[in-house]
Amino acid sequence: MLVHITRAWEPSPPRWIHRRRPLVIDRHAIFANFEGNAAARVSLWSTSTWRAGSYVTAWVFFGAPQPTRGDVERAQAVLDTTLFPMWHVNR
């Protein structure tokens, strides 16, 4: 399993970007048919949301086309413990 979280400061974000979506892995949203994964050996869950003044994108790659319940629970535990302290931009 690989969890990758990108956090970006958005100086003038569009209104829709401020929607806060939960960082909760939906097993039905895990898929193996994505670019570069022709053999479908891994699967992916991803989402984007707004946290603490920044735009956050999370990708979770699983080492199998259909991850086990334990794999999903471990990945969720990583997401649940990720901290997003407030960014302060000095202008």
Phi and psi in radians as a Rosetta constraint file:
Dihedral C 1 N 2 CA 2 C 2 CIRCULARHARMONIC -2.322 0.35
Dihedral N 2 CA 2 C 2 N 3 CIRCULARHARMONIC 2.211 0.35
Dihedral C 2 N 3 CA 3 C 3 CIRCULARHARMONIC -1.955 0.35
Dihedral N 3 CA 3 C 3 N 4 CIRCULARHARMONIC 2.176 0.35
Dihedral C 3 N 4 CA 4 C 4 CIRCULARHARMONIC -2.179 0.35
Dihedral N 4 CA 4 C 4 N 5 CIRCULARHARMONIC 2.162 0.35
Dihedral C 4 N 5 CA 5 C 5 CIRCULARHARMONIC -2.145 0.35
Dihedral N 5 CA 5 C 5 N 6 CIRCULARHARMONIC 2.209 0.35
Dihedral C 5 N 6 CA 6 C 6 CIRCULARHARMONIC -1.956 0.35
Dihedral N 6 CA 6 C 6 N 7 CIRCULARHARMONIC 2.361 0.35
Dihedral C 6 N 7 CA 7 C 7 CIRCULARHARMONIC -2.183 0.35
Dihedral N 7 CA 7 C 7 N 8 CIRCULARHARMONIC 2.238 0.35
Dihedral C 7 N 8 CA 8 C 8 CIRCULARHARMONIC -2.271 0.35
Dihedral N 8 CA 8 C 8 N 9 CIRCULARHARMONIC 2.428 0.35
Dihedral C 8 N 9 CA 9 C 9 CIRCULARHARMONIC -1.406 0.35
Dihedral N 9 CA 9 C 9 N 10 CIRCULARHARMONIC 2.339 0.35
Dihedral C 9 N 10 CA 10 C 10 CIRCULARHARMONIC -2.040 0.35
Dihedral N 10 CA 10 C 10 N 11 CIRCULARHARMONIC 1.805 0.35
Dihedral C 10 N 11 CA 11 C 11 CIRCULARHARMONIC -1.155 0.35
Dihedral N 11 CA 11 C 11 N 12 CIRCULARHARMONIC -0.590 0.35
Dihedral C 11 N 12 CA 12 C 12 CIRCULARHARMONIC -2.438 0.35
Dihedral N 12 CA 12 C 12 N 13 CIRCULARHARMONIC 1.176 0.35
Dihedral C 12 N 13 CA 13 C 13 CIRCULARHARMONIC -1.262 0.35
Dihedral N 13 CA 13 C 13 N 14 CIRCULARHARMONIC 2.622 0.35
Dihedral C 13 N 14 CA 14 C 14 CIRCULARHARMONIC -1.183 0.35
Dihedral N 14 CA 14 C 14 N 15 CIRCULARHARMONIC 2.773 0.35
Dihedral C 14 N 15 CA 15 C 15 CIRCULARHARMONIC -0.995 0.35
Dihedral N 15 CA 15 C 15 N 16 CIRCULARHARMONIC -0.709 0.35
Dihedral C 15 N 16 CA 16 C 16 CIRCULARHARMONIC -1.109 0.35
Dihedral N 16 CA 16 C 16 N 17 CIRCULARHARMONIC -0.425 0.35
Dihedral C 16 N 17 CA 17 C 17 CIRCULARHARMONIC -1.193 0.35
Dihedral N 17 CA 17 C 17 N 18 CIRCULARHARMONIC -0.364 0.35
Dihedral C 17 N 18 CA 18 C 18 CIRCULARHARMONIC -1.372 0.35
Dihedral N 18 CA 18 C 18 N 19 CIRCULARHARMONIC -0.038 0.35
Dihedral C 18 N 19 CA 19 C 19 CIRCULARHARMONIC -1.198 0.35
Dihedral N 19 CA 19 C 19 N 20 CIRCULARHARMONIC 2.243 0.35
Dihedral C 19 N 20 CA 20 C 20 CIRCULARHARMONIC -1.618 0.35
Dihedral N 20 CA 20 C 20 N 21 CIRCULARHARMONIC 1.981 0.35
Dihedral C 20 N 21 CA 21 C 21 CIRCULARHARMONIC -1.799 0.35
Dihedral N 21 CA 21 C 21 N 22 CIRCULARHARMONIC 2.562 0.35
Dihedral C 21 N 22 CA 22 C 22 CIRCULARHARMONIC -1.211 0.35
Dihedral N 22 CA 22 C 22 N 23 CIRCULARHARMONIC 2.536 0.35
Dihedral C 22 N 23 CA 23 C 23 CIRCULARHARMONIC -1.589 0.35
Dihedral N 23 CA 23 C 23 N 24 CIRCULARHARMONIC 1.164 0.35
Dihedral C 23 N 24 CA 24 C 24 CIRCULARHARMONIC -2.126 0.35
Dihedral N 24 CA 24 C 24 N 25 CIRCULARHARMONIC 2.155 0.35
Dihedral C 24 N 25 CA 25 C 25 CIRCULARHARMONIC -1.291 0.35
Dihedral N 25 CA 25 C 25 N 26 CIRCULARHARMONIC 2.127 0.35
Dihedral C 25 N 26 CA 26 C 26 CIRCULARHARMONIC -1.694 0.35
Dihedral N 26 CA 26 C 26 N 27 CIRCULARHARMONIC 2.025 0.35
Dihedral C 26 N 27 CA 27 C 27 CIRCULARHARMONIC -1.006 0.35
Dihedral N 27 CA 27 C 27 N 28 CIRCULARHARMONIC -0.498 0.35
Dihedral C 27 N 28 CA 28 C 28 CIRCULARHARMONIC -1.312 0.35
Dihedral N 28 CA 28 C 28 N 29 CIRCULARHARMONIC -0.224 0.35
Dihedral C 28 N 29 CA 29 C 29 CIRCULARHARMONIC -1.766 0.35
Dihedral N 29 CA 29 C 29 N 30 CIRCULARHARMONIC 0.160 0.35
Dihedral C 29 N 30 CA 30 C 30 CIRCULARHARMONIC -1.572 0.35
Dihedral N 30 CA 30 C 30 N 31 CIRCULARHARMONIC 2.260 0.35
Dihedral C 30 N 31 CA 31 C 31 CIRCULARHARMONIC -2.446 0.35
Dihedral N 31 CA 31 C 31 N 32 CIRCULARHARMONIC 2.737 0.35
Dihedral C 31 N 32 CA 32 C 32 CIRCULARHARMONIC -1.958 0.35
Dihedral N 32 CA 32 C 32 N 33 CIRCULARHARMONIC -0.088 0.35
Dihedral C 32 N 33 CA 33 C 33 CIRCULARHARMONIC -1.702 0.35
Dihedral N 33 CA 33 C 33 N 34 CIRCULARHARMONIC 1.355 0.35
Dihedral C 33 N 34 CA 34 C 34 CIRCULARHARMONIC -2.291 0.35
Dihedral N 34 CA 34 C 34 N 35 CIRCULARHARMONIC 2.784 0.35
Dihedral C 34 N 35 CA 35 C 35 CIRCULARHARMONIC -0.957 0.35
Dihedral N 35 CA 35 C 35 N 36 CIRCULARHARMONIC 2.341 0.35
Dihedral C 35 N 36 CA 36 C 36 CIRCULARHARMONIC 1.542 0.35
Dihedral N 36 CA 36 C 36 N 37 CIRCULARHARMONIC -0.038 0.35
Dihedral C 36 N 37 CA 37 C 37 CIRCULARHARMONIC -2.073 0.35
Dihedral N 37 CA 37 C 37 N 38 CIRCULARHARMONIC 0.847 0.35
Dihedral C 37 N 38 CA 38 C 38 CIRCULARHARMONIC -1.007 0.35
Dihedral N 38 CA 38 C 38 N 39 CIRCULARHARMONIC -0.619 0.35
Dihedral C 38 N 39 CA 39 C 39 CIRCULARHARMONIC -1.441 0.35
Dihedral N 39 CA 39 C 39 N 40 CIRCULARHARMONIC -0.085 0.35
Dihedral C 39 N 40 CA 40 C 40 CIRCULARHARMONIC 0.908 0.35
Dihedral N 40 CA 40 C 40 N 41 CIRCULARHARMONIC 0.798 0.35
Dihedral C 40 N 41 CA 41 C 41 CIRCULARHARMONIC -1.486 0.35
Dihedral N 41 CA 41 C 41 N 42 CIRCULARHARMONIC -0.359 0.35
Dihedral C 41 N 42 CA 42 C 42 CIRCULARHARMONIC -2.210 0.35
Dihedral N 42 CA 42 C 42 N 43 CIRCULARHARMONIC 2.948 0.35
Dihedral C 42 N 43 CA 43 C 43 CIRCULARHARMONIC -2.286 0.35
Dihedral N 43 CA 43 C 43 N 44 CIRCULARHARMONIC 2.922 0.35
Dihedral C 43 N 44 CA 44 C 44 CIRCULARHARMONIC -2.464 0.35
Dihedral N 44 CA 44 C 44 N 45 CIRCULARHARMONIC 2.453 0.35
Dihedral C 44 N 45 CA 45 C 45 CIRCULARHARMONIC -2.208 0.35
Dihedral N 45 CA 45 C 45 N 46 CIRCULARHARMONIC 2.401 0.35
Dihedral C 45 N 46 CA 46 C 46 CIRCULARHARMONIC -2.587 0.35
Dihedral N 46 CA 46 C 46 N 47 CIRCULARHARMONIC 2.738 0.35
Dihedral C 46 N 47 CA 47 C 47 CIRCULARHARMONIC -2.770 0.35
Dihedral N 47 CA 47 C 47 N 48 CIRCULARHARMONIC 2.885 0.35
Dihedral C 47 N 48 CA 48 C 48 CIRCULARHARMONIC -2.287 0.35
Dihedral N 48 CA 48 C 48 N 49 CIRCULARHARMONIC 2.605 0.35
Dihedral C 48 N 49 CA 49 C 49 CIRCULARHARMONIC -2.779 0.35
Dihedral N 49 CA 49 C 49 N 50 CIRCULARHARMONIC 3.113 0.35
Dihedral C 49 N 50 CA 50 C 50 CIRCULARHARMONIC -1.951 0.35
Dihedral N 50 CA 50 C 50 N 51 CIRCULARHARMONIC 2.235 0.35
Dihedral C 50 N 51 CA 51 C 51 CIRCULARHARMONIC -2.465 0.35
Dihedral N 51 CA 51 C 51 N 52 CIRCULARHARMONIC 2.237 0.35
Dihedral C 51 N 52 CA 52 C 52 CIRCULARHARMONIC 0.820 0.35
Dihedral N 52 CA 52 C 52 N 53 CIRCULARHARMONIC 0.819 0.35
Dihedral C 52 N 53 CA 53 C 53 CIRCULARHARMONIC 1.419 0.35
Dihedral N 53 CA 53 C 53 N 54 CIRCULARHARMONIC 0.254 0.35
Dihedral C 53 N 54 CA 54 C 54 CIRCULARHARMONIC -2.545 0.35
Dihedral N 54 CA 54 C 54 N 55 CIRCULARHARMONIC 2.767 0.35
Dihedral C 54 N 55 CA 55 C 55 CIRCULARHARMONIC -1.555 0.35
Dihedral N 55 CA 55 C 55 N 56 CIRCULARHARMONIC 2.219 0.35
Dihedral C 55 N 56 CA 56 C 56 CIRCULARHARMONIC -2.092 0.35
Dihedral N 56 CA 56 C 56 N 57 CIRCULARHARMONIC 2.292 0.35
Dihedral C 56 N 57 CA 57 C 57 CIRCULARHARMONIC -2.095 0.35
Dihedral N 57 CA 57 C 57 N 58 CIRCULARHARMONIC 2.287 0.35
Dihedral C 57 N 58 CA 58 C 58 CIRCULARHARMONIC -2.106 0.35
Dihedral N 58 CA 58 C 58 N 59 CIRCULARHARMONIC 2.333 0.35
Dihedral C 58 N 59 CA 59 C 59 CIRCULARHARMONIC -2.152 0.35
Dihedral N 59 CA 59 C 59 N 60 CIRCULARHARMONIC 2.357 0.35
Dihedral C 59 N 60 CA 60 C 60 CIRCULARHARMONIC -2.176 0.35
Dihedral N 60 CA 60 C 60 N 61 CIRCULARHARMONIC 2.039 0.35
Dihedral C 60 N 61 CA 61 C 61 CIRCULARHARMONIC -1.755 0.35
Dihedral N 61 CA 61 C 61 N 62 CIRCULARHARMONIC 2.288 0.35
Dihedral C 61 N 62 CA 62 C 62 CIRCULARHARMONIC -1.879 0.35
Dihedral N 62 CA 62 C 62 N 63 CIRCULARHARMONIC 2.568 0.35
Dihedral C 62 N 63 CA 63 C 63 CIRCULARHARMONIC -1.402 0.35
Dihedral N 63 CA 63 C 63 N 64 CIRCULARHARMONIC 0.362 0.35
Dihedral C 63 N 64 CA 64 C 64 CIRCULARHARMONIC -2.666 0.35
Dihedral N 64 CA 64 C 64 N 65 CIRCULARHARMONIC 2.686 0.35
Dihedral C 64 N 65 CA 65 C 65 CIRCULARHARMONIC -1.097 0.35
Dihedral N 65 CA 65 C 65 N 66 CIRCULARHARMONIC -0.497 0.35
Dihedral C 65 N 66 CA 66 C 66 CIRCULARHARMONIC -2.298 0.35
Dihedral N 66 CA 66 C 66 N 67 CIRCULARHARMONIC 1.713 0.35
Dihedral C 66 N 67 CA 67 C 67 CIRCULARHARMONIC -1.171 0.35
Dihedral N 67 CA 67 C 67 N 68 CIRCULARHARMONIC 2.656 0.35
Dihedral C 67 N 68 CA 68 C 68 CIRCULARHARMONIC -1.298 0.35
Dihedral N 68 CA 68 C 68 N 69 CIRCULARHARMONIC 2.879 0.35
Dihedral C 68 N 69 CA 69 C 69 CIRCULARHARMONIC -1.014 0.35
Dihedral N 69 CA 69 C 69 N 70 CIRCULARHARMONIC -0.708 0.35
Dihedral C 69 N 70 CA 70 C 70 CIRCULARHARMONIC -1.096 0.35
Dihedral N 70 CA 70 C 70 N 71 CIRCULARHARMONIC -0.698 0.35
Dihedral C 70 N 71 CA 71 C 71 CIRCULARHARMONIC -1.040 0.35
Dihedral N 71 CA 71 C 71 N 72 CIRCULARHARMONIC -0.804 0.35
Dihedral C 71 N 72 CA 72 C 72 CIRCULARHARMONIC -1.144 0.35
Dihedral N 72 CA 72 C 72 N 73 CIRCULARHARMONIC -0.723 0.35
Dihedral C 72 N 73 CA 73 C 73 CIRCULARHARMONIC -1.108 0.35
Dihedral N 73 CA 73 C 73 N 74 CIRCULARHARMONIC -0.708 0.35
Dihedral C 73 N 74 CA 74 C 74 CIRCULARHARMONIC -1.139 0.35
Dihedral N 74 CA 74 C 74 N 75 CIRCULARHARMONIC -0.750 0.35
Dihedral C 74 N 75 CA 75 C 75 CIRCULARHARMONIC -1.116 0.35
Dihedral N 75 CA 75 C 75 N 76 CIRCULARHARMONIC -0.719 0.35
Dihedral C 75 N 76 CA 76 C 76 CIRCULARHARMONIC -1.099 0.35
Dihedral N 76 CA 76 C 76 N 77 CIRCULARHARMONIC -0.658 0.35
Dihedral C 76 N 77 CA 77 C 77 CIRCULARHARMONIC -1.071 0.35
Dihedral N 77 CA 77 C 77 N 78 CIRCULARHARMONIC -0.666 0.35
Dihedral C 77 N 78 CA 78 C 78 CIRCULARHARMONIC -1.123 0.35
Dihedral N 78 CA 78 C 78 N 79 CIRCULARHARMONIC -0.820 0.35
Dihedral C 78 N 79 CA 79 C 79 CIRCULARHARMONIC -1.076 0.35
Dihedral N 79 CA 79 C 79 N 80 CIRCULARHARMONIC -0.700 0.35
Dihedral C 79 N 80 CA 80 C 80 CIRCULARHARMONIC -1.139 0.35
Dihedral N 80 CA 80 C 80 N 81 CIRCULARHARMONIC -0.432 0.35
Dihedral C 80 N 81 CA 81 C 81 CIRCULARHARMONIC -1.773 0.35
Dihedral N 81 CA 81 C 81 N 82 CIRCULARHARMONIC 0.072 0.35
Dihedral C 81 N 82 CA 82 C 82 CIRCULARHARMONIC -1.305 0.35
Dihedral N 82 CA 82 C 82 N 83 CIRCULARHARMONIC 2.275 0.35
Dihedral C 82 N 83 CA 83 C 83 CIRCULARHARMONIC -1.792 0.35
Dihedral N 83 CA 83 C 83 N 84 CIRCULARHARMONIC 2.510 0.35
Dihedral C 83 N 84 CA 84 C 84 CIRCULARHARMONIC -2.251 0.35
Dihedral N 84 CA 84 C 84 N 85 CIRCULARHARMONIC 1.402 0.35
Dihedral C 84 N 85 CA 85 C 85 CIRCULARHARMONIC -1.112 0.35
Dihedral N 85 CA 85 C 85 N 86 CIRCULARHARMONIC 2.642 0.35
Dihedral C 85 N 86 CA 86 C 86 CIRCULARHARMONIC -1.089 0.35
Dihedral N 86 CA 86 C 86 N 87 CIRCULARHARMONIC 2.314 0.35
Dihedral C 86 N 87 CA 87 C 87 CIRCULARHARMONIC -1.513 0.35
Dihedral N 87 CA 87 C 87 N 88 CIRCULARHARMONIC 2.392 0.35
Dihedral C 87 N 88 CA 88 C 88 CIRCULARHARMONIC -2.083 0.35
Dihedral N 88 CA 88 C 88 N 89 CIRCULARHARMONIC 2.120 0.35
Dihedral C 88 N 89 CA 89 C 89 CIRCULARHARMONIC -1.801 0.35
Dihedral N 89 CA 89 C 89 N 90 CIRCULARHARMONIC 2.147 0.35
Dihedral C 89 N 90 CA 90 C 90 CIRCULARHARMONIC -1.510 0.35
Dihedral N 90 CA 90 C 90 N 91 CIRCULARHARMONIC 2.193 0.35
